[in-house]
């Protein structure tokens, strides 16, 4: 039962990771070159925030998936 739950968790985390990476790729568009001044600075600041937040989220899911894989390996040996 525990092994099955870990495998399901690993699979689901893989799906979440793929969705996060795809969403990040779709939303990481640079500001139009015509934007200047305040609008450009505001966009760049928001863009940087989104990049940092998405990177943190992706890293957290990758870590959880990796730790789940380690737990599965540990359970298989035990």
Secondary structure as UniProt FT lines:
FT   HELIX           2..27
FT   TURN            33..34
FT   HELIX           37..77
//
